[in-house]
Amino acid sequence: MRVGLITEGGYPFVGGDGMLWCDRLVRGPGQHEFDVYALSRSRRQEAEGHIPLPPQAGRVRTAPLWTAEDDGVVYGRRARRRFAECYAALASVVCASRTAGAAAQRTAPEADRFGTFADALYGLAELAREEGGLVGALRSETAVCALERACRAPGAQQAAREARVPDLLHVAAHLERALRPLSLDWYEEDALGAVDVCHAASCAAALPGLVAGHFHGVPLLVTEYGVQLRSHYLSAGRATPAVRSLLAAFQGSLAAETYRRAAVITPGNIHARRWQERCGADRGKLRTVYPGMDAEPFAEVGEAPQDAARDTLVWVGRVEPEKDLVSLLHAFAGIRKEEPKTRLRVVGAPGGPEGVAYLGHCRALAAQLFPDEADGPHAVGANPVSFEEIGGPELSTVTDAYASGAVVVLSSVVEGFPAGLVEAMLCGRATVSTDVGAVVEVVGGTGLVVPPRNPRALAKACVALLRDPARRERLGAAARARALELFAVEQNVAAFHGIYLEIVSRNPVRRVALDDAGDPLPFAVPAESRMPGCWGEARRACASAAASAAASAPGAVSAPGVVSAAAPARASVPEGA
């Protein structure tokens, strides 16, 4: 089959999100062909280029999400009025409170031909397709005025009514950026309209898949290893209440529409699955598929006996406030009281300017809590806490970082799927983690879990493992076995392969597969894919309709349950199947 893989800030760009599992997915099932549609997040990401692609990637199309040049499209009077109606409807849904919006739709459904979020969204998509783009219109004064009227309208939520002009400009700019994919030329018959399945690698990348499904009926598969709405809540702390409320309403409406239209939704863990259910996802569509991790780089360390220093703790990750290294340092102060020879290695680079400032704060705190120590009066002192980065003389790879410690610590207060924890498990290391995100689901019973922001509990768990080498070894071996069983990339690829077949078997084939000579290729798609809806129900409906037609045909004779030649089964299949 032909799969349209849609990404946002990820594959195939170098260092993109989810690059490993996307690359293994494209290389995995060799019988499938992948068309990659990638939205880039920054100029730097585009400048770095993309990784070498396998032969299975037949086409790669990219578009910048971080900028959009004015398309130069000048709307006529009818197009301007249509845009104003669609955008006003979308703004009304975003600004209205849930109870007021629901009541308005129940009492006056005829008040607006674009009464729902979905109608407004697809109305804008159709307008962009007919007129050649939406960039100029989304940046126009018409959009800002429509948003202001929606905030001042009766039934608007309290936070929306308090929005001021800077808030409206901020929200309008965010909506313009979020709706940029509507102006792309990806929705023609020879692009996303030609694929059998659209696979969005995140909810943020699902909008092109929604538009392709609206125009061409292409089924959509959505994979989320981190819920976009949750990420918005965590990142919008500094915005005003009006901006937070309006953007949350927009993201929630878009997520709800994505989950409604998706054929299958694959959360990466139970934590993400619960968020999706709260956002309106149908439980019958959910299939948990853990992200695949490449176990090969960690095989040598994981299978070798642990020869690391028994008194060394290791933390590996990106240095940022959410990782709560301050609590880790205070916990380490308690550990040093029980085990004075213990050392802590903090391995990781800062994430952005905020991470650089946070790293400086952690260095200063470590210097204050732990003065440099020397073995003798004539020796140079050294701090028991070291801050290092991958690629140095002692830690050339991330595997070396995990191998250098007896216990791996995770101290985060916010976490989605802890990929670093899985890497430590693949290395056969015992772990001490905080109970956030999907940590408990990943660790199972193979590590110690403590409450977040609790240095005393974190210190107590670390001391328990440092004093019991046999327990560390048992937990490390169990952790590696669990990681290989649940989080190996082979399991991930096999799961998606089965889901592709499941989706195609429930949707009609819209194209004829041809061989190199241009002739129809037999057995190119499953036979069930030629039946609309559920295969068993469609088969029974076809057989029943064909039997009735055969019975009424002059001179036609058919046995019960047998479709006669006078009324072929194809006659009862809807057009396009």
N, C-alpha and C positions, 0 to 999 in steps of 0.2 A: 504494500500500500504506500501511498504518498502522504507524508506527515508534514504539516506546516508548524515548525517549532518557533514560537514567538517568545522573545526574551526582552527584558528591560534592565539595562546596566549589567548584563551578564554575558553568557556565551554568545559569540565566539571571541569577545574582546579579551585581551590579556589581563588577567587578574580580575575578571568579572565574577559576579555572584553566581554560585551554582555551576561553575565551569566544569568541575570534575564530573558530576553526575550527568550533565548535559552531553559532554564529550563522550563519555562511555555509552550513553544511550544512543547517540548517533552512530557510534562504531559497533554497537552490540548486535542487534538483529540485522544481519547482512542483507536480508531479503527486502528490507524497506528502504525507501528513498526519502530523504529529509530536505525540505526547503527551510532555510533559516532566515527569520525576519527579526532583526535586532534593533532595539531602540537604545541609543547611547545616552549616558548621563552627563558627560562633560567633554570639553574639547581635548583635555588630556587623554581621556579614554580612547577617543578616536585616533589621536596621534600615536598612541602606543600600538595600534593595529590589532589584528586578531591572530589567534593561534593557527597553525597548519590544520587544514580540514581534511577529513577522510573522503574517499570516493563516494560514500553514501550521501554526502552533502551536495546535492545537485545544484542548488542555487543559494546565494547569500545576498540579502538586501538589508541595508542599514539606513537608519534615519536618526537625526539628532533630536532628542527630547529636551535638551538644555537650551536650544535656541530655535527660532523660526523666523525666516525672512518674510517680509511682507509679500504675499503672493500677487499683489497688484490687481486682484479681482475687484471689479466695480459692479456692485449689485444694482439691478433695476428696481423699480418701485415694488413690484410683486415679490421679488426675492428679499428685499429689505423688510417688507411686512411679514413675510414668512419667517425670517430669522428672528424678528422681534417676538413673534408668537411662540416659537419653540424655546427661545432662551428665557422668556418670561415664565413659561410653564416650568422649565427646569429650575429656575430661581425660586418659584413659588413652592415647589416641593422641598427644596433645600431649606428655605426659611420657615416653612410652616412647622408647627409643633405636631407631634405624631397624632395626638387625639384630634386636634383641630383639622389637620389635613385629611384624616380618615373620615371625619364627619362631613367635610366639604365634598369629598368624593361621593359619599353616600347620598347627600341631599341634592347635589347639583352636578351630576355627571355630564350634562350637556353644556355646561358653562364654557368649557374650553375643549376644543378638538384635540389639544395636546394636554390631556389631564393628568397623565402619569409620568413618572421619571423616564420610563422606557420609551413612551411615545415621544417625549421631547428629545431624548438622546438620539433615537433613530431618525426623527425628523431632521435634526441637525446633520446627521450622517448623509441622508438623502440630499439635503441642500448642498453640502460640500461636494458630493459626487456630481451633481448637476451643474453647479456654478464654478467648480474648479478649486475650491478651498474655503476655509473659514477663518484664516489667521487675521485678516484685517477686520472682519466683523466681530470677532471675539475681543479684539482690542479697542473697539469703537466706544464712543460715548453711549450708544444705544444699549450696550451690554451693561455698563455701569448704572445707567438710569433704570433699567429693568430690574437689576439687583436691588437698587434702593427702594423702588416701589414695592417689591416683594417683602422687604424688611419692614416697611411701614404699613403693610396691608393688615386688615383684621385677621386674627388667627395666627399671626407670626409668633414665633417663640420669643420669650422675653429677652434673651441675649441678642437676637437679631434686631429687635426694635431699638436696642441701645447702640447699634453699630454706627460709627461715625465715618466721615469721608475716607480717612486713611485705612480704616478697616475694610470698607467696601472696595477700595482700590487693591488692597492686599488679596482679598478673596477673589476678585475678578481676575487678577493676574494668575492666581493658582488655578482657577477654572480654565483659563486660556491654555496654560501649560498642560493640564490634565487632558484637555480635549484636542490637543494637537494631532494625535493619531487619526482623527476623523478626516483630516485633510490629505492624508497620504494616498498614493496611487497603488496601494497594495490590494485593492478589492476587485480587480478585473478578473475576467474569466480565465486568463492564463497565469494568474498569481494565486492568491489565497482561495479564489473561487475554483481552482483546479485540484486542490488537495482533498484527501479523504477525511482527514482529522486535523483540526487545529489544536495544538498542544501549547498552552500558555504556561511558561515556567514560573509565573507568579501572578497574583491577582492584578498587580500593576500593569502586567503585559497583556491582560485579557481583553482590553478594549478592541484591538484589531480583530480578535477572534469573534467578539460579539457582532461586529459589523459584517464580517464574512458570513456568519450564520444568518444575519438578517437579510443579506442580499442573495446568498447562494444556498442557504440551508446546510452549511458545513457544520458538523457536530464539533463541540468544544470540550476539551479536557483541560482542567485547571489544576495545577500543582502548586501547593503553598507549603514552604518550610518555615515561613514566618508570616503571620497574618498582617496584611497591610494596615487594617484599621487599628490594630493594637500598636503597630509602629507609629502611626499618626498620633495616637494618644500620648505615647512616650516622648515624641519629639516636639510637641506643640506646647510645651510648658511655659515658654516665654511670651507667647502670643496673648493678645487680649481675649477676654471671655467671648466676645462676639466672633472673633476670627476662629477661635477653637471650636465654638459651637457650629458655625456654618460649615467649616471644612469637615468636621466630623460627620455632619448630616450628609454632605456630598459623598464622602468616602463610604459611609454606610449604605447610601442608596445605590452607589455603583457596585459595591460588594454584593448587595442583595440581588441586583439584576444579574450579576455575573453568576452567582450560585443558582439562580432560577433558570438561566439559559444553558448552563453547563450540562453535558450528558453525564459526566463523571467528575468528581472532585477528589483529589488525592492529597490529603494533609500529610505532613511529614512526621507527625506525632500526635498523641492523644491531646496534648495541650492545645495545639493548633486546631484540632478537630472540635474541641469544645467552643473555641472562639467562633468557628465557622457555623456551628449550630446556633449559637447566640445571634449571629448575623443573618439567620434565615435559611441556611443550607438544609436541604432535605437529607435526612439520615440515609435514605435508600441510595443516594448518589455517592456517599462517602466511602472511600477505600484508603485505609492508612498504608502508605508506602514510605518506609524509612529512606533517607538519603543514602546513596551508596558511597562507601569510603573505600579507597584503594588500599588494601591491606599489605600489598607487596613491599612498600618501603619500610614497613615496621616489622616485617617477618623476622629478620635477623635478631633484632633486639628482643622481640616478644618470645622467641623460642630459646634464646640463650639464658643461662643462669644469671640471676641478678648479682652483678658484681659492683654495683654503685655503692657509694658511701652510705652507710645505714643511717647517718645523722644529717642527711640533706633533704630538704623540702624543695620542690620545684613548682613554680607557677608559670604557665605559658599562655600567652594571648596578646590581644591588642590593649595597650594601656589607655584607659579612659575611665571616667568617673563611675560608669555602670559596673565596672569590675570590682569596685570597692577594695582597692589595695590598702586603704587606710585601716579598715577592719582587720585585714590580713596582718599588717605590721603590728597592730596592737595585740592580736592573737599570738604573734611570734614572740612578743615580749613575755607573755605568759608561758610559752613553750620553753623559752630560755631559762626560766626559773626552775623548771622541772628537768630539762635536759640542756645543760650549759654549753655543750659542744655542738649543738644543732646549728646548721647554716640554712639560709634561704636564698634561692636563686630566682629572681624575677626576670623572665625572658620574654621580650616583646618590644615592639616599636609603638610609639604614641600614635593615636588616631586623630589627625588634624590638629589645629591650633589648641583646641580645648584639651586634647590629650597631652600635648607638649607641656602646657601649664600644669596639668595634673601630675605628670611625671616629675616635674620640678618640685612640686609640693611633697610628693612621696619620698623623693631623695632627701629633702630637708628633714622630714619626719624621721626617716631611718637614721640619719646622722644624729638627731637629737635623742632618739630612744636607745641607740646602740653605738656608743663611742668606739672608736677603733681599738682593737685589741692586739697585743703583741705577746709572743711566747716568752720573751725575756727582755731584760733592760736595754739590750743593744739591738733588738730586732725591730723591724718596721711594722707598725700596727696595721690591721686590716679589719674592715667592717664585716660582721657576720651576714649582712644583707648585701647582695650584689645585683646590680641592674645591668642586663646584657641584652644583646639582640642576636637574632639568627644570622649567621654568616661571619661571625667572629672567629678568632683563632681556635677557641675551645669548642664552640658550638657551630659547626659549619652547616648542619641541617637541623630541622625540628626533631628528628629522631634522636640526635645527640642530646638535645635538651631534655627529652623525657628519660633517656637512659642515664642521665647524670644524677638523678635523684632516686631516693627510696620510696617517697610518697609524692604524688601529684595533687596539688590543692587547687580548687576552684572556689573563689570567694564572691562571685557576682551577686548583685541584687536584682538584676534584670538579665534574662537569658531566654533565647528561643530554643533552638536545637543546639546543644553544646557539642559542636564538632570536635573541639579540642579535647574534650573528655573522652570521646570515642577513640581518638588517636592515642591517648594515654592507655586506654584499655587494650588497644591492639598491641601496644608495647609491653603488655603484661604487668602494668604498674597498679598498685593499690591506690585508691583515690579517696580524698575527703572533699565533699562538695556541699554547697548551700542548696537548700530546697527551693529552687526557682525554675520556672519554665518547665522543660521536659527532662530535667536532671534525674528525677526519681524513675521515670520511664526508661531512660537510657541505662542508668546504673543497675537497676533492679536490686538484687541482694548481693552485688559484688563489690560494694564500696560503702563508706560511711557518709551519711547525709545529715547536716545540721541546719538549724534555722538561719536565714540570712541576717546580717548585721548583729551577730552574736559572737564576738571575739572569744569569750570564755568557752562556749561550746566548741568552736572551731579548734581552739588550743587543746582542749581535752581529747578530741577525736584524733588529732595529729600525734599527741603524746602516746595514746593507746597503741597506734600502729608503729611508732618508732621503737617502742619497747617490746614488740612482739614480732620478730622476723618471720616466724612460721606462719602467723596469721597473714602477714603481708604477702607472703608467697602464695598462700591458698587463694586469697582474694584476687591477686594479680592473674593467676592462672584461670580462675573463673571469669574474670572480666574479659580476658582475651577470647575465651571460648564464646561468651555471650556476644561480643562484638563481631566475631567471625560469622556467627549464626544469623544475627539480625541486621547488621549494617554493612555487609559486604556488597560491593558494586554489582556482583552477579545477581544477587537477590533483587536489587533495584531494577536492573535491566529486564529480568524475567517477568517481574510484576507489571511493568509498563507494556511489555510485549503482549501479555494476556489481556490487559485493559484495551489496547488498540483493537485487538480482535473482537472483544466484547462490544466496543462502540460501533465498529464497522458492521458487525453482524446485526445490529439493530437499526441501521440507517441505509436507505437505498443508495446504490452506486450511481453516480451522476456522470461517469465518463467511461469510455471503452479503452481498456489497456491494449496497446499495440506493441508488436515486436519490432525488431530492427528493420524488417522489410515493410512495415506499415500495415501488416495484417493483424486481425484481432488475436490476442494472446489468450489461449484457453487456460482456465483454472488460475487466472491472475488474481482473483479475489474470491473470498468464501462464497459458496452458493447461497448461504443464508442472507448475505448482504443485499440480495436482489429482492428481498421481501421487506416491506415497510413495517415499522413498529416491532412488536415482539414476534419472533419468528414462528413460534408455535401457534399463536392466535391468528397471525396473518395466513398461515398455511391452511388452518381450518376454515377461515373465511373464504379463501380462494376456492377451496374444494367445494364448499357449500354453494357458493355462487355459480361455479362452473357446472355443478351437478344440476342445479335448477335450470340453468340455461340449456343444458343438454336435454333435460326432460321435456322442455317446451319446444325444442327444435323439431321440425317435421322429419320423421324417419330416423331420428337419432335414438339409439338404445344405449343405456349405460347401466352398469351394475352399481349397487349401493357403495358409496365411498370411492368410486373410480371416476376420474375425469375423462370423458370421452373426447374423441377427436373433433366432434362437432362444436365443442366449446372449450378451447384450450385455456389452460390456467392463466396465461399471460393476459387474456382479455379482461380478467377481473382485477388485475393489479392496477392501482392508480397510475395516471400518467406521470412519467419521470422515474418510476421505480425500476 
